[in-house]
Amino acid sequence: MINIFNLYDLIFNLLIQKIILFTNYKSSLIFLKKLFILNLKTVILMSNFKFSRKLTDYLKKIELDTGREIKFFESLDLGIKGITAAYNYHPKYIQITLNMENPRSIGDRERSIAHEATHGYLMHKLKFCRPIFFEDVDDDYKRDVHLLFTMIEDIIVNKIIQDNGFHPFGHEYLPMVTEEIKIAHKGEEEGEKFYQRFTDNPHLEALLMISRYIIAWGFLRH
């Protein structure tokens, strides 16, 4: 799935900006208190989350092969509506952020976790590259580039998790592609209504549709 921004960097940058703007000690303390509560609510270490034996063994294998611990966090915003898990690059460990309020079956949720952990395997074990941007690069451009990298990686990731006993796609994937074909025949107006379920950005809508076709093609081809 799509790599979202590192939440720690966001919080740190926001903290620095607010401290600079505040002119009195009391205001700074109020802001820090609010930030601490936000951090507790949106980023929670998932140390007590129960996994199946199959997923547990697979995650341990990735940790052993990469030399990186897998850490789980929780957030309600993973960047795109409807996704359950997202891989976040971190140089010292494999970070997976979960949206536990997104209704999914246990099998689909575990497949998503295995999928995102495998992105970490590609990065830390197989030494796949990742995009690094200049400071003045537009956020929309960064998102598009990350999506491009994710499309390519997903072809390999889906094969790897299939070889380890997980379904390469979630149960909703093929019905989604089938629905997209029907919508495409109905025209652009119907397409815009359909993709509003996932994003308010028409450009991102098109990229998401293309990515699903590329991933399906790549999986069958390679």
Rosetta blueprint (number, residue, H / E / L):
1 M L
2 I L
3 N L
4 I L
5 F L
6 N L
7 L H
8 Y H
9 D H
10 L H
11 I H
12 F H
13 N H
14 L H
15 L H
16 I H
17 Q H
18 K H
19 I H
20 I H
21 L H
22 F L
23 T L
24 N L
25 Y H
26 K H
27 S H
28 S H
29 L H
30 I H
31 F H
32 L H
33 K H
34 K H
35 L H
36 F H
37 I H
38 L H
39 N H
40 L H
41 K H
42 T H
43 V L
44 I L
45 L L
46 M L
47 S L
48 N L
49 F L
50 K L
51 F L
52 S L
53 R H
54 K H
55 L H
56 T H
57 D H
58 Y H
59 L H
60 K H
61 K H
62 I H
63 E H
64 L H
65 D H
66 T H
67 G L
68 R L
69 E E
70 I E
71 K E
72 F E
73 F E
74 E E
75 S L
76 L L
77 D L
78 L L
79 G L
80 I L
81 K L
82 G L
83 I L
84 T L
85 A E
86 A E
87 Y E
88 N E
89 Y L
90 H L
91 P L
92 K L
93 Y E
94 I E
95 Q E
96 I E
97 T E
98 L E
99 N L
100 M L
101 E L
102 N L
103 P L
104 R L
105 S L
106 I H
107 G H
108 D H
109 R H
110 E H
111 R H
112 S H
113 I H
114 A H
115 H H
116 E H
117 A H
118 T H
119 H H
120 G H
121 Y H
122 L H
123 M H
124 H H
125 K L
126 L L
127 K L
128 F L
129 C L
130 R L
131 P L
132 I L
133 F L
134 F L
135 E L
136 D L
137 V L
138 D L
139 D H
140 D H
141 Y H
142 K H
143 R H
144 D H
145 V H
146 H H
147 L H
148 L H
149 F H
150 T H
151 M H
152 I H
153 E H
154 D H
155 I H
156 I H
157 V H
158 N H
159 K H
160 I H
161 I H
162 Q H
163 D H
164 N L
165 G L
166 F L
167 H L
168 P L
169 F L
170 G L
171 H L
172 E L
173 Y H
174 L H
175 P H
176 M H
177 V H
178 T H
179 E H
180 E H
181 I H
182 K H
183 I H
184 A H
185 H H
186 K H
187 G L
188 E H
189 E H
190 E H
191 G H
192 E H
193 K H
194 F H
195 Y H
196 Q L
197 R L
198 F L
199 T L
200 D L
201 N L
202 P H
203 H H
204 L H
205 E H
206 A H
207 L H
208 L H
209 M H
210 I H
211 S H
212 R H
213 Y H
214 I H
215 I H
216 A H
217 W H
218 G H
219 F H
220 L H
221 R H
222 H L
